[in-house]
Amino acid sequence: MSVAAAIAVPAPPRWRWRVGGKIANAALAALIFLGAFVIDEPAPYELLLLPLIVIAAAFGLNLNRHFAPMVVLLLLYVAGGWLALTALPNPADGILYMGTTTLLAASAIFFAAVIAPAPEERLRVIGRAYIAGAAIAALLGLCGYFHLVPGAEIFTLYDRLRGPFKDPNVIGPFMVLPITLLFRDIVTDRLARSFGRLVVLLILLAAEFLTFSRAAWGMTIFAALLVTALAYGSEQRQAGRVRILAYSAVGILAAAILLVAVLSIPGVAKMFAQRAELVESYDAGSLGRFGRHALGFFLVQEHPLGIGPLAFSKIFGEDEHNMWLKGFTTYGWLGGFAYIALAVWTLAAALRLLVKQRPWQPFLQAAFAVFAGQILIHNVIDNDHWRHLFLLYGILWGIIAADRRYARDARREASHAKTTPVVDTVGWPPALPVR
């Protein structure tokens, strides 16, 4: 026996790897599930996220070069925010804020690194955990809105459903991804297999409607239309295309009927009439939402390092309510331009993958539709601390990296098939060529 063989360390049994994989998936599912419960910061989500990142890094979490653009741009974005602290009278006041931003940026990198080597398995875990968390959050919100349980009123705010979130305008957009995932599965699958999905979808839609978040309503409609178009374009069977069109038409009709039924409740109808206005009183005026946008962009031209976290509201009385503006006020020119580059690069890189036939194509189409909606509402909401936004970045860049690997492996297999000689398995020696 050779010396090398004598000192070789035996490989761990295969069952250990299986157990380790199950534990990792369970931890990932728990993290995603906790993303539905963010009443205060730091939330349980962050308390689990940090040790998970540390443990994953210790056990060899690999950073893929194909999501390096996201990593670099997020680092610049965060660096701009830390530099902006110098603009505050007391920089220590913004440390917690920037600590949360830094951890959320790390979460996007973590999710991309986790998804890239095993996209099918990890996306399935993420999807199920996200839908489960959203369903529980929606049920808590509904219990509070309709006073079904004593004390559940804490899950409402200003006669709007907020669930286990700080703000109705956060839980509404949070539920758009599970709604879009369920909707796409329903319109592309047989109805007999979708009854459970339909029940959960109705719960989520009811809760989202009662948040009275105009951004969430718009995102849901936009994502549903876009994912329907993407599913239709990628469906190769005529029967499948007919199903998508038919189910979508029935869904629109059912949604209209449910809307009429819900609006028969006086309190709901009154709030809906108020929130359905395109421009409310706090949107207009020189110091309204849109007036502050204009003033803010003039302000950042004089402050290349930004004005620091939460400083904008002290000057103008309200937050920026514009992610692009907040990128410059809170993260300086460095962070503002880095975030714009990140958003555009992500859209462009993911766009070209939408029509590729891959096992994860359904999830990609849903995530892309929701992410595109998030980019649109950046114009009216500052969502730099939305957990699900950074999750979307991680999902999309994880899939981008996985697609590069998938294409590389396919090329290698094709090259190997061309260079491998054909062996005559009938007998030996092989037959001589006929001259």
C-alpha angles and dihedrals in degrees: 000000000000124000090244091055092047094055097037114125111232114243115251114259115271092241090065090059090049092051091046091051092051092050091049091050091047091051091048091049091050091051093051091045092053089055086080092065111065110140096141141005129288088037126192085261092066093041090060097034097062097053090043091055091048093048093045091050091050091053095050110276103183125219109218117219090222092071093042091111090062092047094050095045093047090051090052090047092052093042089055089054094052090048089051090062088076088069092063120092087231110025091193089071090071100044095095091047094051091041089059092047091050092051092048091050088051088051091060090053090045094052093047091050092048095047100043099072096042109018100162096051097040095045090051090053092047094047095050094045092047093050091047092050093046091049093052091046090049093050091050090050093049091049089054096044094050094036092237095150127036111255094016089116087094086078092066132068127190090351090305129114112252103159115192091339133097095238137026087225089065103045091049096060089038090064096050094085097053090043091052093046092051093043093052092047091050098050093046099044137062114280092232089066096047107062093102091047091051093054093050091044092054091050091051093045092049092050093045092050091051092054084071088212108157091197091054092048092050093045092051094051092044094047093046093052094045096046090048090054091047093048091048092049094049095044109103099188121079091217089055092052091050089051092052093051094044096047091045091053092049090047092053091049092048091048091052092051092048091048091054090048094050093047089058086077105090097218092048092048092051094050092044092053090051096045095041091069110110093220120027127195094267091052096059132060133059091291096032122113095280094038090055090052091060093044091047095054090052089049096053091054087070095045113055091175092048128239098270136253117318092357093114093065091052090056101041102021096244138056122265097261088199122092094204092052092044089053088065101035097046101027102029127228090306093056095038096055091040091056093048089051091048094051094047094044092049093051093048095045094047095041095068092053097056097089097042114110102238132147090247096047095111093054092044092053092050093046092047093050091051093044091052088052090050090054090053094051090049083088093067106023134051103219104165090130098047107123093204092055092060089043088057091052090051093047095049096045091044089055091045089055092044091052091054089052092046092052092046092051091048091053091049092051091049091048092047091050091053095049099041110098118234111247122209104231096182096087148320132294097034118242115274116244116260113248 
